[in-house]
Amino acid sequence: MILDPAETLLVSVPSQGRVVALPDQDRDGRADHTVTVIDGLDRPHGMAFRCAPDCRLYIAEEDQVNAYSYNLRTMKAVKQNKVANLPAGGGHKTRTLLFLPRPNDDQLLISVGSSCNVCTESDWRRAKVLVVSAAGGDLRTFASGLRNPVFMTIHPETRKVWATEMGRDLLGDDLPPDEINIISRGRDYGWPFCYGKNVHDSDFDSAMKKSCKEPETYPSHIDIPAHSAPLGLSFFPENGWPAGFRNNLLVAYHGSWNRTVPTGYKIVRCRLDASGNFLGMDDFVTGWLTKDGTVLGRPVDIMVRPGGTIFVSDDRAGVIYRITRKSEEDELRPKELFSRK
């Protein structure tokens, strides 16, 4: 999910090969209708706007990133040029986009997951965050050793890049942890040789090819219970939220498919100080996984807005929720904003 320059919500729908706009012109908190921005795409996922000076919409498909002219009135996109070619196939097909903050805001980050559960990649572009100029050109490595960094965002104070990261499978119910990483240029975050706080994966790397020590590899910033499948992440802004929420982070746990007892299926709040140091974690929204194991929804992306509003996408129920702060006691009430059914 992203907002266009007029603050209309745009949503990518990978399974349908399209991007849609959800205008709310009467400001009642629900989409008036659905506008197809563009269709016929190959599993579109990541999107980003850059207005310098003309606004262009960047969309990542599985095998490429293209820039589009975007009409604010009609909410339609027309292709202008290809920005990058990406590897296709394999197990991880999402590609996420994020422009670096100023003064490097002409540099576009692209996350590309691994082709496998755990392996040595033959394509140098895999299991990395790549970087390319907004105008296109040569792809370069920004950070490596990242198995599947599906979502990225910018910390509001430090201006550093934060990303969720899914750990490998087949090490049991509780290993390895999923992760939140602070992504810095030139760093290797360990996959496939290391995970979590620089723990060596002896199941894969029995020959000890990697030492799993800085500065060769860098540890996770926050460990998350294994198989939670963290996806979207969004920081609380200052306006419209209690002071204690400022710079805290919401993370969507999409939920496990391969754990004896299911886990995830919720949104958690990471309590952080102004520098991003981890202080603790609390459940923020639950209920998508019932006590009998029934899955009602799987949260994907999160957008925390000033003024006390949160948007959450759910690819199980096929809806987007609008959650609003109800009172000074911080009561929240989710409301279905949009359904594709």
PECORHU-V626407 format. One record per residue. N is the residue number from 0. OMEGA is omega in whole degrees, 0 to 359 (none if undefined). NEAR is the number of other C-alpha atoms within 12 Angstrom. D_FIRST is the distance of its C-alpha to the first C-alpha in Angstrom with 1 decimal. Layout:
n & omega & near & d_first
N & OMEGA & NEAR & D_FIRST
N & OMEGA & NEAR & D_FIRST
This chain:
n & omega & near & d_first
0 & 171 & 40 & 0.0
1 & 173 & 38 & 3.8
2 & 174 & 26 & 7.0
3 & 183 & 31 & 9.9
4 & 176 & 21 & 13.3
5 & 179 & 21 & 14.3
6 & 168 & 19 & 11.4
7 & 182 & 30 & 10.2
8 & 174 & 38 & 6.8
9 & 184 & 42 & 5.6
10 & 173 & 44 & 4.6
11 & 180 & 41 & 6.7
12 & 187 & 38 & 9.7
13 & 184 & 28 & 12.0
14 & 180 & 21 & 14.9
15 & 178 & 20 & 15.2
16 & 183 & 23 & 14.8
17 & 172 & 30 & 12.7
18 & 181 & 37 & 9.7
19 & 173 & 36 & 9.8
20 & 182 & 37 & 9.7
21 & 181 & 36 & 10.5
22 & 176 & 31 & 13.1
23 & 188 & 21 & 15.0
24 & 179 & 17 & 18.0
25 & 173 & 11 & 20.4
26 & 178 & 13 & 18.4
27 & 178 & 12 & 19.3
28 & 177 & 25 & 16.0
29 & 179 & 26 & 15.3
30 & 178 & 28 & 13.9
31 & 180 & 19 & 17.1
32 & 180 & 19 & 16.3
33 & 178 & 26 & 14.1
34 & 175 & 27 & 14.4
35 & 179 & 25 & 14.1
36 & 176 & 36 & 13.1
37 & 178 & 33 & 14.7
38 & 181 & 25 & 16.0
39 & 183 & 16 & 18.6
40 & 181 & 26 & 16.5
41 & 179 & 30 & 17.2
42 & 178 & 29 & 14.5
43 & 180 & 36 & 11.6
44 & 185 & 42 & 9.1
45 & 178 & 44 & 8.3
46 & 176 & 41 & 7.7
47 & 173 & 41 & 9.4
48 & 170 & 36 & 11.5
49 & 181 & 32 & 15.1
50 & 185 & 20 & 17.6
51 & 353 & 12 & 21.1
52 & 181 & 8 & 22.5
53 & 182 & 15 & 20.9
54 & 176 & 22 & 17.1
55 & 179 & 30 & 15.9
56 & 178 & 42 & 12.7
57 & 180 & 46 & 12.7
58 & 178 & 53 & 11.6
59 & 168 & 44 & 12.8
60 & 182 & 41 & 14.7
61 & 188 & 34 & 17.0
62 & 182 & 31 & 19.9
63 & 171 & 33 & 18.8
64 & 179 & 47 & 16.6
65 & 174 & 38 & 17.2
66 & 184 & 33 & 16.9
67 & 165 & 31 & 16.7
68 & 186 & 25 & 18.2
69 & 180 & 30 & 16.0
70 & 183 & 22 & 17.8
71 & 183 & 24 & 16.6
72 & 183 & 16 & 19.0
73 & 183 & 20 & 18.5
74 & 178 & 29 & 14.8
75 & 180 & 25 & 16.1
76 & 178 & 31 & 15.8
77 & 184 & 22 & 19.0
78 & 175 & 22 & 19.5
79 & 181 & 19 & 21.5
80 & 175 & 21 & 22.1
81 & 181 & 26 & 21.5
82 & 183 & 33 & 20.5
83 & 168 & 33 & 21.2
84 & 183 & 26 & 22.5
85 & 178 & 36 & 21.3
86 & 179 & 33 & 23.1
87 & 180 & 24 & 22.5
88 & 180 & 20 & 23.8
89 & 189 & 23 & 24.3
90 & 184 & 21 & 22.5
91 & 191 & 31 & 19.2
92 & 181 & 33 & 17.2
93 & 176 & 41 & 13.6
94 & 185 & 45 & 13.3
95 & 182 & 46 & 11.0
96 & 176 & 46 & 11.3
97 & 174 & 41 & 12.2
98 & 176 & 35 & 14.9
99 & 177 & 33 & 17.7
100 & 178 & 21 & 18.8
101 & 7 & 12 & 22.0
102 & 182 & 9 & 24.5
103 & 187 & 17 & 22.8
104 & 171 & 23 & 19.7
105 & 181 & 23 & 20.8
106 & 185 & 28 & 20.2
107 & 175 & 42 & 17.1
108 & 180 & 48 & 16.6
109 & 176 & 54 & 15.8
110 & 179 & 54 & 16.0
111 & 182 & 51 & 18.2
112 & 180 & 44 & 19.4
113 & 178 & 40 & 23.0
114 & 192 & 29 & 24.7
115 & 172 & 25 & 26.4
116 & 176 & 24 & 26.7
117 & 184 & 34 & 29.1
118 & 169 & 24 & 31.1
119 & 186 & 21 & 32.1
120 & 175 & 23 & 29.9
121 & 179 & 13 & 31.7
122 & 186 & 19 & 28.8
123 & 184 & 23 & 28.4
124 & 184 & 33 & 24.7
125 & 176 & 43 & 23.8
126 & 184 & 46 & 22.8
127 & 160 & 45 & 21.9
128 & 181 & 49 & 19.5
129 & 178 & 42 & 20.7
130 & 179 & 39 & 20.8
131 & 176 & 32 & 21.6
132 & 179 & 27 & 22.3
133 & 180 & 37 & 19.9
134 & 184 & 25 & 22.7
135 & 181 & 24 & 23.0
136 & 184 & 18 & 26.0
137 & 171 & 19 & 27.0
138 & 177 & 30 & 24.5
139 & 176 & 27 & 25.6
140 & 173 & 28 & 25.2
141 & 176 & 31 & 23.4
142 & 186 & 36 & 23.8
143 & 179 & 38 & 25.2
144 & 184 & 48 & 26.0
145 & 189 & 52 & 22.4
146 & 182 & 45 & 22.4
147 & 180 & 44 & 18.7
148 & 193 & 48 & 16.4
149 & 181 & 44 & 13.1
150 & 179 & 45 & 10.9
151 & 175 & 42 & 12.1
152 & 181 & 43 & 12.2
153 & 176 & 32 & 15.1
154 & 187 & 31 & 17.7
155 & 182 & 24 & 18.5
156 & 185 & 21 & 22.2
157 & 183 & 18 & 23.1
158 & 176 & 24 & 20.4
159 & 181 & 24 & 20.4
160 & 175 & 35 & 17.7
161 & 181 & 39 & 16.9
162 & 170 & 44 & 15.7
163 & 186 & 45 & 15.9
164 & 180 & 52 & 18.5
165 & 178 & 45 & 19.9
166 & 183 & 48 & 23.7
167 & 177 & 41 & 26.0
168 & 171 & 30 & 27.6
169 & 171 & 20 & 31.3
170 & 179 & 21 & 32.5
171 & 184 & 18 & 32.7
172 & 193 & 23 & 30.9
173 & 178 & 24 & 30.6
174 & 347 & 28 & 30.2
175 & 175 & 37 & 28.6
176 & 161 & 34 & 26.1
177 & 192 & 43 & 22.4
178 & 160 & 44 & 21.5
179 & 182 & 47 & 19.6
180 & 169 & 47 & 20.9
181 & 190 & 34 & 21.3
182 & 179 & 39 & 21.1
183 & 183 & 32 & 24.0
184 & 174 & 21 & 25.3
185 & 183 & 20 & 28.0
186 & 175 & 26 & 27.7
187 & 184 & 35 & 28.2
188 & 163 & 46 & 26.6
189 & 184 & 41 & 29.1
190 & 7 & 48 & 27.7
191 & 187 & 44 & 29.7
192 & 187 & 38 & 32.6
193 & 175 & 39 & 31.3
194 & 177 & 47 & 28.8
195 & 183 & 38 & 28.0
196 & 180 & 27 & 30.5
197 & 175 & 31 & 32.1
198 & 182 & 29 & 33.6
199 & 178 & 29 & 35.3
200 & 183 & 32 & 34.4
201 & 176 & 19 & 38.0
202 & 179 & 22 & 37.1
203 & 188 & 23 & 35.7
204 & 181 & 22 & 37.6
205 & 180 & 14 & 41.1
206 & 178 & 12 & 42.6
207 & 178 & 17 & 40.9
208 & 178 & 19 & 39.6
209 & 180 & 28 & 37.3
210 & 182 & 22 & 38.5
211 & 176 & 29 & 35.1
212 & 174 & 23 & 36.1
213 & 4 & 18 & 34.9
214 & 179 & 15 & 34.9
215 & 175 & 21 & 34.7
216 & 184 & 31 & 31.7
217 & 183 & 34 & 29.5
218 & 173 & 35 & 28.7
219 & 174 & 39 & 25.5
220 & 178 & 30 & 24.7
221 & 173 & 32 & 23.9
222 & 181 & 32 & 25.0
223 & 180 & 38 & 23.2
224 & 183 & 30 & 25.2
225 & 175 & 36 & 25.5
226 & 174 & 36 & 23.3
227 & 180 & 42 & 20.8
228 & 180 & 43 & 18.1
229 & 180 & 45 & 15.8
230 & 186 & 45 & 12.2
231 & 177 & 41 & 9.5
232 & 184 & 45 & 11.3
233 & 179 & 42 & 11.3
234 & 173 & 39 & 14.6
235 & 171 & 37 & 16.2
236 & 181 & 29 & 17.2
237 & 188 & 21 & 20.8
238 & 172 & 19 & 20.6
239 & 180 & 23 & 20.7
240 & 178 & 29 & 21.0
241 & 183 & 21 & 24.3
242 & 181 & 17 & 25.8
243 & 179 & 20 & 25.7
244 & 187 & 27 & 21.9
245 & 179 & 31 & 21.6
246 & 170 & 34 & 20.1
247 & 187 & 36 & 19.7
248 & 170 & 43 & 16.8
249 & 180 & 42 & 14.8
250 & 178 & 49 & 14.3
251 & 173 & 44 & 13.2
252 & 183 & 47 & 16.2
253 & 174 & 41 & 15.5
254 & 187 & 39 & 19.3
255 & 171 & 30 & 22.3
256 & 191 & 22 & 23.8
257 & 179 & 21 & 26.9
258 & 182 & 22 & 28.4
259 & 173 & 14 & 31.6
260 & 184 & 20 & 30.1
261 & 177 & 28 & 26.4
262 & 181 & 33 & 24.3
263 & 178 & 38 & 20.8
264 & 181 & 37 & 18.7
265 & 173 & 39 & 17.9
266 & 180 & 42 & 16.2
267 & 177 & 32 & 18.6
268 & 174 & 32 & 19.3
269 & 177 & 33 & 20.8
270 & 185 & 28 & 23.4
271 & 170 & 27 & 23.9
272 & 186 & 22 & 26.4
273 & 180 & 24 & 25.6
274 & 179 & 18 & 26.1
275 & 178 & 29 & 23.7
276 & 186 & 22 & 26.6
277 & 181 & 23 & 25.9
278 & 181 & 18 & 27.8
279 & 186 & 18 & 26.7
280 & 179 & 21 & 24.2
281 & 169 & 20 & 23.9
282 & 182 & 20 & 22.2
283 & 173 & 27 & 19.8
284 & 178 & 29 & 18.7
285 & 176 & 27 & 20.7
286 & 178 & 22 & 22.1
287 & 175 & 28 & 20.1
288 & 183 & 26 & 23.2
289 & 182 & 16 & 26.5
290 & 179 & 13 & 29.8
291 & 177 & 11 & 31.1
292 & 177 & 20 & 28.2
293 & 180 & 17 & 26.4
294 & 181 & 26 & 22.6
295 & 181 & 23 & 20.9
296 & 179 & 31 & 17.2
297 & 182 & 39 & 15.2
298 & 183 & 42 & 12.3
299 & 184 & 42 & 9.6
300 & 179 & 40 & 6.7
301 & 173 & 41 & 7.7
302 & 177 & 39 & 7.4
303 & 185 & 39 & 11.1
304 & 171 & 28 & 12.3
305 & 178 & 21 & 15.9
306 & 173 & 18 & 18.2
307 & 180 & 28 & 17.5
308 & 176 & 28 & 14.2
309 & 172 & 39 & 11.6
310 & 178 & 41 & 8.6
311 & 174 & 44 & 8.7
312 & 184 & 42 & 7.9
313 & 185 & 37 & 11.3
314 & 173 & 31 & 12.3
315 & 180 & 22 & 15.9
316 & 181 & 21 & 16.1
317 & 183 & 24 & 13.6
318 & 167 & 30 & 12.2
319 & 179 & 38 & 9.7
320 & 170 & 35 & 11.8
321 & 181 & 30 & 12.4
322 & 183 & 29 & 14.8
323 & 173 & 28 & 17.2
324 & 189 & 25 & 20.0
325 & 186 & 18 & 23.2
326 & 177 & 14 & 26.1
327 & 177 & 13 & 27.6
328 & 173 & 9 & 28.1
329 & 174 & 19 & 24.3
330 & 183 & 17 & 24.2
331 & 177 & 21 & 20.8
332 & 178 & 19 & 20.2
333 & 178 & 25 & 17.2
334 & 179 & 24 & 16.8
335 & 182 & 23 & 15.3
336 & 188 & 30 & 13.1
337 & 175 & 31 & 12.6
338 & 178 & 25 & 14.4
339 & 183 & 23 & 14.7
340 & none & 9 & 18.3
